[in-house]
Amino acid sequence: MPKRLPVASFAVLLLTSLSVFAQADRNAVITINGGTTAVYMKALRQPFAPAAPHSAKLVTIYSNFGPKNHTYNGSTGYGILGPDAGQPWPQSVGCGFKPKATHVVTEIQVGVTYVQGTNTMVLSLREDHNQRPGKVLHSWHFSNLPNFGTCCTLQTAKYAKGIPVTKGKMYWVVVAPDPKHTDTYDVWDNAYNDPSGAFSNNIGSGWTQQSYQTLSNFGVFGK
């Protein structure tokens, strides 16, 4: 799970973060836990962008999306941080799921938003390795993410060939900064109603072993 800081250290980091974002005019974005979590302190920006539906006729293998204008929680999420994002640590985040039946994944959707730096991110589907994200099965690059504090734009990753997944086996959807752009600060917004599930993060020292934390939003679809 994300590392926790002493209260005094947290207070210094919080004041520093507020100052940085005020200078950048980032509309009341604050960071906690050393930047690993971001919170948007104002009402979400209007109007809401409707979430793009997944491709027709696909089976929902896993989804924690909410309804209509509540597809995900646009007010808080995990920082997706390059090593030069202005936070104490870099961070990549993985959320796990177990298919209830054997399928072939052809599409994944996530809602990732942008704070500052280079506006990019990398999405991947991975195998499990000792209760943490393992081998990359496929990856996709995205840019031009919407601003943090908005809802409900989704990034849709498609792979026509498909990726077989097995009933009851753990897999991981991972969002990470593009290693070519070290200044990225994105947010993988929390899922609607903040459900908990298999979670792992990497703050530069390797993936943590699976714990149960609030999940980021994602949907996995296929045949």
C-alpha positions as CSV (number, residue, x, y, z in Angstrom):
1,M,0.0,0.0,0.0
2,P,1.2,3.6,-0.4
3,K,3.7,4.6,2.2
4,R,2.4,6.8,5.0
5,L,4.3,9.8,6.4
6,P,4.7,11.2,9.9
7,V,2.2,14.0,10.6
8,A,4.9,16.7,10.7
9,S,6.3,15.6,7.3
10,F,2.8,15.4,5.9
11,A,2.1,19.0,7.0
12,V,5.2,20.3,5.3
13,L,4.5,18.4,2.1
14,L,0.9,19.6,2.1
15,L,1.9,23.3,2.4
16,T,4.5,22.9,-0.2
17,S,2.1,21.2,-2.6
18,L,-0.6,23.9,-2.1
19,S,2.0,26.6,-2.9
20,V,3.2,24.8,-6.0
21,F,-0.3,24.3,-7.4
22,A,-1.4,27.8,-6.5
23,Q,1.4,29.2,-8.6
24,A,0.4,26.8,-11.4
25,D,-3.3,27.9,-11.0
26,R,-4.4,24.3,-10.6
27,N,-7.8,25.0,-9.0
28,A,-7.4,23.7,-5.5
29,V,-5.5,20.5,-6.2
30,I,-3.7,19.3,-3.1
31,T,-1.5,16.2,-2.6
32,I,-1.3,13.9,0.4
33,N,0.9,10.9,1.3
34,G,3.9,12.4,-0.4
35,G,2.0,13.1,-3.6
36,T,0.8,9.5,-4.0
37,T,-2.8,10.7,-3.7
38,A,-4.3,13.9,-5.2
39,V,-7.5,15.6,-4.1
40,Y,-9.5,18.2,-6.0
41,M,-11.0,20.6,-3.4
42,K,-13.6,22.4,-5.5
43,A,-16.8,21.2,-7.2
44,L,-16.1,19.3,-10.4
45,R,-15.8,21.4,-13.5
46,Q,-18.8,21.6,-15.7
47,P,-20.2,20.4,-18.1
48,F,-19.6,16.7,-17.6
49,A,-18.2,14.9,-20.6
50,P,-20.2,11.7,-21.2
51,A,-18.2,8.5,-20.9
52,A,-17.7,6.8,-24.2
53,P,-19.3,3.3,-24.1
54,H,-17.2,0.3,-24.7
55,S,-17.6,-1.4,-28.1
56,A,-20.9,-3.0,-28.8
57,K,-21.4,-6.8,-28.3
58,L,-18.4,-7.1,-25.9
59,V,-18.7,-9.0,-22.7
60,T,-18.0,-7.1,-19.4
61,I,-15.2,-9.1,-17.8
62,Y,-14.7,-6.5,-15.0
63,S,-16.0,-3.0,-14.4
64,N,-16.3,-0.6,-11.5
65,F,-17.7,2.2,-13.5
66,G,-20.7,4.1,-12.1
67,P,-23.7,5.5,-14.0
68,K,-23.8,8.5,-16.4
69,N,-22.1,11.5,-14.8
70,H,-20.7,9.4,-12.0
71,T,-18.6,7.0,-14.1
72,Y,-15.7,7.6,-11.7
73,N,-14.8,9.9,-8.8
74,G,-13.3,12.9,-10.4
75,S,-12.3,14.5,-7.1
76,T,-9.6,12.1,-5.9
77,G,-7.2,9.5,-7.2
78,Y,-3.7,8.1,-7.2
79,G,-0.9,10.2,-8.5
80,I,0.8,8.8,-11.7
81,L,4.2,10.4,-11.2
82,G,7.4,10.7,-13.1
83,P,10.6,11.0,-11.1
84,D,10.7,14.8,-11.9
85,A,7.0,15.5,-11.2
86,G,7.9,17.6,-8.1
87,Q,6.8,15.0,-5.6
88,P,9.0,12.9,-3.2
89,W,8.6,9.7,-5.2
90,P,7.6,8.5,-8.6
91,Q,4.6,6.3,-8.7
92,S,2.9,3.7,-10.9
93,V,-0.4,2.0,-9.8
94,G,-1.9,-1.4,-10.5
95,C,-5.4,-2.6,-9.7
96,G,-6.2,-6.3,-9.8
97,F,-9.2,-8.3,-11.0
98,K,-10.1,-12.0,-11.4
99,P,-12.3,-13.0,-14.4
100,K,-15.4,-15.0,-13.4
101,A,-15.0,-16.9,-16.6
102,T,-12.4,-17.5,-19.3
103,H,-12.4,-14.7,-21.9
104,V,-10.3,-12.9,-24.5
105,V,-9.7,-9.2,-23.6
106,T,-10.0,-6.9,-26.6
107,E,-10.7,-3.5,-24.8
108,I,-9.8,-1.8,-21.6
109,Q,-11.1,1.6,-20.4
110,V,-9.7,3.9,-17.7
111,G,-10.3,7.4,-16.6
112,V,-6.9,9.2,-16.1
113,T,-6.7,12.9,-15.7
114,Y,-3.9,15.5,-16.0
115,V,-2.3,17.8,-13.4
116,Q,1.0,19.1,-14.8
117,G,4.1,18.3,-16.8
118,T,4.0,16.2,-20.0
119,N,0.4,15.1,-20.7
120,T,1.0,11.4,-21.3
121,M,0.6,8.0,-19.6
122,V,1.1,4.3,-20.3
123,L,-1.7,1.7,-19.7
124,S,-0.9,-2.0,-19.6
125,L,-2.5,-5.4,-18.8
126,R,-0.2,-7.6,-16.8
127,E,0.0,-11.1,-15.4
128,D,0.2,-11.6,-11.6
129,H,3.6,-12.3,-10.1
130,N,3.6,-13.1,-6.4
131,Q,0.5,-11.0,-5.7
132,R,1.9,-8.0,-7.6
133,P,1.9,-6.9,-11.3
134,G,4.1,-9.1,-13.4
135,K,4.7,-9.7,-17.1
136,V,3.2,-7.1,-19.5
137,L,0.7,-8.8,-21.8
138,H,0.1,-5.6,-23.8
139,S,0.5,-1.9,-23.4
140,W,-0.9,1.3,-24.9
141,H,0.3,5.0,-24.8
142,F,-2.1,7.9,-24.3
143,S,-1.7,11.7,-24.5
144,N,-4.0,14.8,-24.2
145,L,-5.7,13.6,-21.1
146,P,-8.5,15.8,-19.6
147,N,-7.8,18.0,-16.6
148,F,-8.1,16.6,-13.1
149,G,-11.3,17.8,-11.6
150,T,-13.4,16.8,-14.6
151,C,-15.5,13.8,-15.4
152,C,-16.2,11.5,-17.2
153,T,-13.7,11.1,-20.1
154,L,-12.4,7.6,-20.6
155,Q,-9.3,6.4,-22.4
156,T,-10.1,3.3,-24.5
157,A,-7.4,0.8,-25.3
158,K,-8.2,-1.7,-28.1
159,Y,-6.4,-4.8,-29.2
160,A,-8.2,-6.7,-31.9
161,K,-6.0,-9.8,-31.6
162,G,-7.1,-10.2,-28.0
163,I,-5.4,-11.3,-24.8
164,P,-6.7,-14.6,-23.2
165,V,-7.5,-14.4,-19.5
166,T,-8.3,-17.4,-17.4
167,K,-11.2,-17.8,-14.9
168,G,-10.2,-17.1,-11.3
169,K,-6.7,-16.0,-12.1
170,M,-5.4,-12.6,-11.0
171,Y,-4.5,-10.0,-13.6
172,W,-3.5,-6.4,-13.3
173,V,-4.5,-3.2,-15.1
174,V,-1.5,-0.8,-14.6
175,V,-1.2,2.9,-15.2
176,A,2.3,4.4,-15.3
177,P,4.1,7.5,-16.5
178,D,5.8,7.3,-19.8
179,P,9.5,6.8,-19.0
180,K,10.4,9.2,-21.9
181,H,8.7,12.0,-20.0
182,T,9.9,12.2,-16.4
183,D,7.9,15.4,-15.4
184,T,4.4,13.9,-15.8
185,Y,1.9,14.3,-13.0
186,D,-1.4,12.6,-13.8
187,V,-4.2,11.2,-11.6
188,W,-5.8,7.8,-12.0
189,D,-9.2,8.8,-10.6
190,N,-10.8,6.6,-8.0
191,A,-13.7,4.3,-8.9
192,Y,-17.3,5.4,-8.3
193,N,-18.3,4.9,-4.6
194,D,-14.7,4.0,-3.8
195,P,-14.8,0.2,-3.9
196,S,-11.8,-1.7,-2.4
197,G,-9.9,-4.5,-4.1
198,A,-6.4,-5.8,-5.0
199,F,-4.0,-2.9,-5.2
200,S,-0.3,-2.5,-5.7
201,N,1.9,0.5,-6.3
202,N,5.5,1.2,-7.3
203,I,7.3,4.3,-5.9
204,G,10.6,3.5,-7.4
205,S,11.6,0.5,-5.3
206,G,9.5,-2.3,-7.0
207,W,5.9,-3.3,-6.8
208,T,4.3,-3.7,-3.3
209,Q,2.7,-7.1,-2.5
210,Q,-1.1,-7.1,-3.1
211,S,-3.2,-5.3,-0.5
212,Y,-6.8,-4.2,-0.4
213,Q,-7.2,-0.5,-1.0
214,T,-9.6,1.9,-2.8
215,L,-9.5,1.0,-6.5
216,S,-8.9,3.3,-9.4
217,N,-11.6,3.2,-12.1
218,F,-11.3,0.7,-14.9
219,G,-13.3,-1.6,-17.1
220,V,-12.1,-4.7,-19.0
221,F,-14.1,-6.0,-21.9
222,G,-13.9,-8.8,-24.5
223,K,-15.3,-12.0,-25.9
